[in-house]
Amino acid sequence: MLVAHDVELQPQFQGRSAAAHHASGAVSLTAEAIGSPIADARRDVDTEADLAVAIGLGVGQATGALVDHETGRLGRYELITATDWRNADGEQLAITASGRRMILPAEALGVELRHAQNGQRLHAVQAGGRVLSAWL
């Protein structure tokens, strides 16, 4: 969050925006600086390293759905196609454009999907051969 008081606001976007904000005279609002804890505005994310720290602090539900909780890192985006195939454990499978099969667990489907239909193309974030999150 960037706010200004009695000066012109100079927002920066993409890349190293936090560094640009600091270079323009902005200061970080810490709990010590404002005298109370900051519940939601805890971290500016410009780089993968910043994101790793943010994940460690805790992220919201939408971002959390993109994180592989085994590694603590973001999954990889892919287009997938849902299939009627099931693995030995009865879990639905999807296939990538390159023909790789991966598990498509029901809990990975976005709120607009109750289940994925055979042949349905989905946007997905995956890690370790498993879909972490999928949406239309």
C-alpha positions as CSV (number, residue, x, y, z in Angstrom):
1,M,0.0,0.0,0.0
2,L,1.3,3.4,-0.9
3,V,-0.2,6.5,0.7
4,A,0.9,10.2,0.6
5,H,0.3,13.1,2.9
6,D,1.1,16.7,1.9
7,V,3.3,15.5,-1.0
8,E,2.6,14.2,-4.6
9,L,2.1,10.5,-4.7
10,Q,4.6,8.8,-7.1
11,P,3.3,5.2,-7.6
12,Q,5.6,2.7,-9.3
13,F,4.5,-0.6,-10.8
14,Q,6.2,-3.9,-11.8
15,G,9.8,-4.8,-11.3
16,R,11.4,-3.3,-8.2
17,S,8.6,-1.0,-7.3
18,A,9.3,-1.1,-3.6
19,A,12.9,0.1,-4.2
20,A,11.6,2.8,-6.5
21,H,9.1,3.9,-3.8
22,H,11.9,4.1,-1.2
23,A,14.1,6.1,-3.7
24,S,11.3,8.6,-4.1
25,G,11.2,9.2,-0.3
26,A,8.6,6.7,0.8
27,V,9.1,4.9,4.1
28,S,8.0,1.5,5.3
29,L,5.1,1.5,7.7
30,T,6.2,-0.9,10.4
31,A,4.3,-1.9,13.6
32,E,6.9,0.1,15.5
33,A,6.4,3.2,13.3
34,I,2.6,3.4,13.7
35,G,2.3,1.9,17.2
36,S,0.2,-1.1,16.3
37,P,0.3,-4.4,14.4
38,I,-0.3,-4.3,10.7
39,A,-2.6,-7.3,10.0
40,D,-2.8,-7.4,6.2
41,A,-0.3,-5.1,4.6
42,R,2.9,-6.9,5.5
43,R,5.0,-7.3,2.4
44,D,5.6,-5.8,-1.0
45,V,6.3,-8.5,-3.6
46,D,8.6,-7.6,-6.5
47,T,10.7,-10.7,-6.8
48,E,10.6,-14.4,-6.2
49,A,12.6,-13.9,-3.0
50,D,10.0,-11.3,-1.8
51,L,7.3,-13.9,-2.6
52,A,9.0,-16.6,-0.6
53,V,9.1,-14.3,2.4
54,A,5.5,-13.4,1.9
55,I,4.5,-17.1,1.7
56,G,6.4,-17.6,5.0
57,L,4.5,-14.8,6.6
58,G,1.2,-16.2,5.3
59,V,-0.8,-15.3,2.2
60,G,-4.4,-15.1,1.4
61,Q,-6.6,-18.0,0.2
62,A,-6.3,-17.2,-3.5
63,T,-2.5,-17.0,-3.4
64,G,-2.3,-19.9,-1.1
65,A,-4.1,-22.1,-3.7
66,L,-1.1,-21.5,-6.0
67,V,1.5,-22.6,-3.5
68,D,2.9,-26.2,-3.3
69,H,2.7,-26.7,0.4
70,E,5.3,-29.5,0.3
71,T,8.0,-27.1,-1.1
72,G,6.6,-23.7,-0.1
73,R,7.0,-22.5,-3.7
74,L,4.6,-21.4,-6.4
75,G,3.5,-24.0,-8.8
76,R,3.8,-23.7,-12.5
77,Y,1.0,-22.5,-14.8
78,E,-0.3,-24.8,-17.6
79,L,-3.3,-25.3,-19.7
80,I,-4.8,-28.7,-19.0
81,T,-7.7,-30.9,-20.3
82,A,-9.9,-32.8,-17.8
83,T,-10.4,-36.5,-18.6
84,D,-12.6,-39.3,-17.4
85,W,-9.5,-41.3,-16.5
86,R,-8.9,-42.2,-12.9
87,N,-5.7,-43.3,-11.2
88,A,-5.5,-46.4,-8.9
89,D,-6.8,-44.3,-6.0
90,G,-9.8,-43.1,-8.0
91,E,-8.6,-39.6,-8.4
92,Q,-9.5,-37.8,-11.7
93,L,-6.7,-37.2,-14.1
94,A,-6.0,-34.3,-16.5
95,I,-3.6,-34.1,-19.4
96,T,-1.2,-31.3,-20.4
97,A,-0.7,-30.1,-24.0
98,S,2.5,-32.2,-24.0
99,G,0.6,-35.3,-23.1
100,R,1.6,-35.6,-19.5
101,R,-1.0,-36.9,-17.1
102,M,-1.5,-35.3,-13.7
103,I,-3.9,-35.7,-10.8
104,L,-6.8,-33.2,-10.8
105,P,-8.2,-33.3,-7.2
106,A,-11.7,-32.0,-6.6
107,E,-10.4,-29.5,-4.0
108,A,-8.2,-27.9,-6.7
109,L,-11.2,-26.8,-8.8
110,G,-12.2,-23.1,-8.6
111,V,-15.4,-22.0,-6.9
112,E,-17.1,-21.8,-10.3
113,L,-16.5,-25.6,-10.9
114,R,-18.1,-28.4,-9.0
115,H,-16.3,-31.0,-11.1
116,A,-14.4,-31.0,-14.3
117,Q,-16.0,-32.5,-17.4
118,N,-14.2,-34.8,-19.8
119,G,-12.6,-32.6,-22.5
120,Q,-12.9,-29.4,-20.5
121,R,-10.0,-27.1,-21.0
122,L,-8.8,-25.4,-17.8
123,H,-6.2,-23.0,-16.6
124,A,-4.1,-24.6,-13.9
125,V,-1.2,-24.3,-11.5
126,Q,0.5,-27.6,-10.9
127,A,3.5,-29.0,-9.0
128,G,4.8,-32.5,-8.6
129,G,2.3,-34.0,-11.1
130,R,-0.7,-32.7,-9.2
131,V,-3.0,-29.7,-10.0
132,L,-2.9,-27.2,-7.1
133,S,-5.6,-24.9,-8.5
134,A,-7.7,-25.0,-11.7
135,W,-10.2,-22.5,-13.1
136,L,-12.1,-21.7,-16.4
